[in-house]
């Protein structure tokens, strides 16, 4: 099971990023535990300068804007 954290204050893009992660994982048949991080201090401590940010298994893989679908698949498969 992959552990995915979505960092953001709760804006529409952050919600969309979370949905993208869940939908992509379902499409690929990968189990994920998705945690949404909204605390500004926790977001900053994770190294996310621009939201939404996404980490997979503790590694920050994306920050700022929505991720590309093919990149998201690659991160979840890794």
Secondary structure by P-SEA (a helix, b strand, c coil): cbbbbbbccccaaaaaaaaaaaaaaaaaccccbbbbbccaaaaaaaccccccbbbcccccccccccccaaaaaaaaac
